[in-house]
């Protein structure tokens, strides 16, 4: 349990350049996700099925993938 009596460290200010980099990063993520969705649909898959297949095929270590591993990779709770 965290100690609520301890003051939090102030966060450093985010510069305009940082906001621009974050904005560009988010934009590129959205473009990639859109591209991936189109590719999945062209292959007859849902985007989630495509993500699951990628997670299984590209799992580090090459060993068997457990349901827990897959859930973690897909960020399913």
C-alpha distances in whole Angstrom, upper triangle without the diagonal:
4,7,9,12,12,15,15,18,21,22,25,28,29,33,36,36,33,33,36,35,32,34,37,34,33,37,37,35,36,40,39,37,40,42,40,41,44,45,43,45,48,47,47,43,40,38,35,38,39,35,35,38,37,34,35,38,36,34,33,35,37,36,35,33,30,29,26,27,29,26,24,27,28,24,25,22
4,6,9,9,12,12,14,17,18,22,25,26,30,33,33,30,30,34,32,30,32,35,32,31,35,36,34,35,39,38,36,40,42,40,40,44,45,43,45,48,48,47,44,41,38,36,39,39,35,35,39,37,34,36,39,37,34,34,35,38,37,37,34,32,31,28,29,30,28,25,28,29,25,26,23
4,5,6,9,10,14,17,18,22,25,27,30,33,34,31,31,35,34,31,34,37,34,34,37,38,36,38,41,41,39,42,45,43,44,47,48,46,49,52,51,51,47,44,42,39,42,43,39,39,42,41,38,40,43,40,38,37,39,42,41,40,38,36,35,31,32,34,31,29,31,32,28,29,27
4,6,8,9,13,15,17,21,23,25,29,32,33,30,30,34,33,30,33,36,34,33,36,38,36,37,41,40,39,42,44,43,43,47,48,46,48,51,51,51,47,44,41,39,42,43,39,40,43,42,39,41,44,42,39,39,41,43,43,42,40,38,36,33,34,35,32,30,32,33,29,30,27
4,6,9,13,15,18,21,24,26,30,33,34,31,32,35,35,32,35,38,36,35,39,40,38,40,43,43,42,45,47,46,47,50,51,50,52,55,55,54,51,48,45,43,46,46,43,43,46,45,42,44,47,45,42,42,43,46,46,45,43,41,40,36,37,39,36,33,36,36,32,33,31
4,6,9,12,15,18,21,24,27,30,32,29,29,33,32,30,33,36,34,33,37,38,37,38,42,41,40,43,46,45,45,49,49,48,51,53,53,53,50,47,44,42,45,45,41,42,45,43,40,43,45,43,41,40,41,44,44,44,42,40,39,35,36,38,35,32,34,35,31,33,31
4,7,9,12,15,18,21,24,27,29,26,27,30,30,28,30,33,32,32,35,36,35,37,40,40,39,42,44,44,44,48,49,48,50,53,53,53,49,46,43,42,45,45,41,42,45,43,41,43,46,43,41,40,42,45,45,45,42,41,40,37,37,38,36,33,35,35,32,33,31
4,6,9,12,15,17,21,24,25,22,23,27,26,24,27,30,28,28,31,33,31,33,36,36,36,38,41,40,41,44,45,44,46,49,49,50,46,43,40,39,42,41,38,39,42,40,37,40,42,40,38,37,39,42,42,43,40,39,38,34,34,35,33,30,32,32,29,30,29
4,6,9,12,15,18,22,23,20,21,25,24,22,25,28,27,27,30,31,30,32,35,35,35,38,40,39,40,44,44,44,46,49,49,50,46,43,40,39,42,41,38,39,42,40,37,40,42,39,38,36,39,42,42,43,40,39,39,35,35,36,34,31,32,32,29,31,30
4,6,9,12,15,18,20,17,18,22,22,20,23,26,25,25,28,30,29,31,34,34,34,37,39,39,40,43,44,43,46,48,49,49,46,43,40,39,42,41,38,39,42,40,38,41,43,40,38,37,40,43,44,44,41,41,40,37,36,37,35,32,32,33,30,32,31
4,6,9,12,15,17,14,15,18,18,17,19,22,21,21,25,26,25,27,30,30,31,33,35,35,36,39,40,40,42,45,45,46,43,40,37,36,39,38,35,37,39,37,35,38,40,37,36,35,38,40,41,42,39,39,38,35,34,34,32,29,30,30,27,30,29
4,6,9,13,14,12,13,16,16,16,18,21,20,21,24,25,25,27,30,30,31,33,35,35,37,39,40,40,43,45,45,46,44,41,37,37,40,39,36,38,40,37,36,39,40,37,36,35,38,41,42,43,40,40,40,36,35,36,34,31,31,32,29,32,32
4,6,10,11,10,11,14,15,14,16,19,19,20,22,24,24,26,28,29,30,32,34,34,36,38,39,40,42,44,45,46,43,40,37,37,40,39,36,38,40,38,36,40,41,38,38,37,40,42,44,44,42,42,41,38,37,37,35,32,32,32,30,33,33
4,7,8,6,7,10,11,10,13,15,15,16,19,20,21,22,25,26,26,28,30,31,32,35,36,37,38,40,42,43,40,37,34,34,37,36,33,35,38,35,34,37,38,35,35,35,38,40,42,42,40,40,39,36,35,35,33,30,30,30,28,31,31
4,5,5,6,9,10,11,12,14,15,17,18,20,21,23,24,26,27,29,30,32,33,35,36,37,39,41,42,44,41,39,35,36,39,37,34,37,39,36,35,39,40,37,37,36,39,42,43,44,42,42,41,39,37,37,36,33,32,32,30,33,34
4,5,5,6,9,10,10,12,14,15,16,18,20,21,23,24,26,27,29,30,32,33,35,36,38,39,41,42,40,38,34,35,38,36,34,37,39,36,35,39,40,37,37,37,40,42,44,45,42,43,42,40,38,38,36,34,33,32,31,34,35
4,5,5,6,9,10,11,12,14,15,17,18,20,21,23,24,26,27,29,30,32,33,34,36,38,39,41,39,37,33,34,37,35,32,35,37,34,34,37,37,34,35,35,38,40,42,43,41,42,41,39,37,36,35,33,31,31,30,33,34
4,5,5,6,8,10,10,12,14,15,16,18,20,21,22,24,26,27,28,30,32,33,35,36,37,39,37,34,31,31,34,32,30,33,34,31,31,34,35,32,32,32,35,37,39,40,37,38,37,35,33,33,32,29,28,28,27,30,31
4,5,5,6,9,10,11,12,14,15,16,18,20,21,22,24,26,27,29,30,31,33,35,36,37,35,33,29,30,33,31,29,32,34,31,31,34,35,32,33,33,36,38,40,41,38,38,37,35,33,33,31,29,28,27,26,29,30
4,5,5,6,9,10,10,12,14,15,16,18,20,21,23,24,26,27,29,30,32,33,35,36,34,32,29,30,33,31,29,32,33,30,31,34,34,32,33,33,36,38,40,41,38,39,38,36,34,33,32,30,28,28,27,30,32
4,5,5,6,9,10,11,12,14,15,16,18,20,21,22,24,26,27,28,30,32,33,35,32,31,27,28,31,29,26,29,31,28,28,31,31,28,30,29,33,35,37,38,35,36,35,34,31,31,30,28,26,26,25,28,30
4,5,5,6,9,10,11,12,14,15,16,18,20,21,22,25,26,27,29,30,32,33,30,28,25,25,28,27,24,27,29,26,26,29,30,27,28,28,32,33,35,36,33,34,33,31,29,28,27,25,23,23,22,25,26
4,5,5,6,9,10,11,12,14,15,17,18,20,21,23,24,26,27,29,30,32,30,27,24,25,28,26,24,27,29,27,27,30,31,28,30,30,34,35,37,37,34,35,34,32,31,29,28,26,25,24,23,26,27
4,5,5,6,9,10,11,12,14,15,16,18,20,21,23,24,26,27,29,30,28,27,23,25,27,25,23,27,28,25,26,29,29,27,28,29,32,33,36,36,34,35,34,33,30,29,28,27,24,24,23,26,29
4,5,5,6,9,10,11,12,14,15,16,18,20,21,22,24,26,27,29,26,25,21,22,25,23,20,24,25,22,22,26,26,23,25,25,29,30,32,33,30,31,30,29,27,26,25,23,21,20,20,23,25
4,5,5,6,9,10,11,12,14,15,16,19,20,21,23,24,26,27,25,22,19,20,23,21,19,22,24,21,22,25,26,24,25,26,29,30,32,32,29,30,29,28,26,24,23,22,20,19,18,21,23
4,5,5,6,9,10,11,12,14,15,17,19,20,21,23,25,26,24,22,19,21,23,21,20,23,25,22,23,27,27,25,26,28,31,32,34,34,31,32,31,30,28,26,26,24,22,21,21,23,26
4,5,5,6,9,10,10,12,14,15,16,18,20,21,23,24,23,21,18,19,22,19,18,21,22,20,21,24,24,22,24,25,28,29,31,32,29,31,30,29,27,25,25,23,20,20,20,23,26
4,5,5,6,9,10,10,12,14,15,16,18,20,21,22,20,18,15,16,19,17,15,18,20,17,18,21,21,19,21,22,26,27,29,29,26,27,26,25,23,21,21,20,17,16,16,19,22
4,5,5,6,9,10,10,12,14,15,17,18,20,21,19,17,14,16,18,16,15,19,20,18,19,23,23,22,23,25,29,29,31,31,28,29,27,27,25,22,22,21,19,17,17,20,23
4,5,5,6,9,10,11,12,14,16,17,19,20,19,17,14,17,19,16,16,20,20,18,20,23,23,22,24,25,29,29,31,31,29,30,29,29,27,24,24,23,21,19,20,22,25
4,5,5,6,9,10,10,12,14,15,17,18,17,16,12,15,16,14,13,16,17,15,16,20,19,18,20,22,25,25,28,28,25,27,26,26,23,21,21,21,18,16,18,20,24
4,5,5,6,9,10,10,12,14,15,16,14,13,9,11,14,11,11,14,15,14,15,18,19,18,20,22,25,25,27,27,24,25,24,24,22,19,19,19,16,14,15,17,21
4,5,5,6,9,10,11,12,14,15,14,12,10,13,15,13,13,17,17,16,18,21,21,20,23,25,29,28,30,29,27,28,26,27,25,22,22,22,19,17,19,20,24
4,5,5,6,9,10,11,13,14,14,13,10,14,15,12,13,16,16,15,17,20,19,19,22,24,27,27,29,29,26,28,27,27,25,22,23,23,20,18,20,22,25
4,5,5,6,9,10,11,12,11,10,7,10,11,8,9,13,13,11,14,16,16,16,18,21,24,23,25,25,22,24,23,24,22,19,19,20,16,15,17,19,23
4,5,5,6,9,10,11,9,8,5,9,10,8,10,13,13,13,15,18,18,18,20,23,27,26,27,26,23,25,23,24,22,19,20,20,17,15,17,18,22
4,5,5,6,9,10,10,9,8,12,13,11,13,16,15,15,18,20,20,20,23,26,29,28,29,29,26,28,26,27,26,22,23,24,21,19,21,22,26
4,5,5,6,9,9,10,9,12,12,9,11,14,13,13,16,18,17,17,20,23,26,25,27,26,24,26,25,26,24,21,22,23,20,18,21,22,26
4,5,5,6,5,6,6,9,8,6,9,11,10,11,14,15,15,16,19,22,25,23,25,24,21,23,22,23,22,18,19,21,18,16,19,19,23
4,5,5,5,6,7,10,10,9,12,14,14,14,17,19,19,20,22,26,29,27,28,27,24,26,24,26,25,21,22,24,21,18,21,21,25
4,5,7,9,10,14,13,11,14,16,15,16,19,20,19,21,24,27,29,27,29,28,26,28,27,29,27,23,25,26,23,21,24,25,28
4,6,9,10,13,11,9,13,14,12,13,17,17,16,18,21,24,27,24,26,25,23,25,24,26,25,21,23,24,21,20,23,23,27
4,7,10,12,10,9,13,14,13,15,18,18,18,20,22,26,28,26,27,25,23,25,23,26,25,21,22,24,22,20,23,22,26
4,6,8,6,6,10,10,10,12,14,15,15,18,20,23,26,24,25,23,20,22,20,22,21,17,19,21,18,16,19,19,22
4,5,5,6,9,10,11,12,14,16,17,18,20,23,26,24,25,23,20,21,19,21,20,16,17,19,17,14,17,16,19
4,5,5,6,9,10,11,12,14,15,16,18,21,24,23,24,22,20,20,18,20,19,15,15,17,14,11,14,14,18
4,5,5,6,9,10,10,12,14,15,16,19,22,21,22,20,17,17,15,16,15,12,12,14,12,8,11,11,15
4,5,5,6,9,10,11,12,14,15,19,21,20,20,18,15,16,14,16,15,12,13,15,13,10,14,13,17
4,5,5,6,9,10,11,12,14,17,20,19,20,18,16,17,16,18,16,13,14,16,13,11,14,15,19
4,5,5,6,9,10,10,12,15,18,17,18,17,14,15,14,15,13,10,11,12,9,7,11,12,16
4,5,5,6,9,10,10,14,17,15,16,14,11,12,11,12,11,7,9,11,8,7,11,11,15
4,5,5,6,8,10,14,16,14,15,13,11,13,13,15,13,10,12,14,11,10,14,15,18
4,5,5,6,8,11,14,13,14,14,12,14,14,15,13,10,13,13,10,10,14,15,19
4,6,5,6,9,12,11,12,12,9,11,11,12,9,7,10,10,6,8,11,13,16
4,6,5,9,11,9,10,9,6,9,10,12,9,7,11,12,9,10,14,15,18
4,6,9,11,8,10,10,9,13,14,15,12,11,14,15,12,13,17,18,21
4,6,9,8,10,11,10,13,15,15,12,11,14,14,10,12,16,18,21
4,6,6,8,8,7,10,12,12,9,9,12,11,9,12,14,16,19
4,6,8,10,9,12,15,14,10,12,15,13,11,14,16,18,21
4,5,9,10,13,16,15,12,14,17,15,14,17,19,21,23
4,7,8,12,15,16,12,13,17,16,14,17,20,21,24
4,6,9,13,14,11,12,16,16,15,17,20,21,22
4,6,10,11,9,10,14,14,14,16,18,19,20
4,7,8,6,7,10,11,10,12,15,15,17
4,5,5,6,9,10,11,12,14,13,15
4,5,5,6,9,10,10,12,10,12
4,5,5,6,9,10,10,9,10
4,5,5,6,9,10,10,12
4,5,5,6,8,8,11
4,6,5,6,5,7
4,5,5,6,8
4,5,8,11
4,5,9
4,6
4
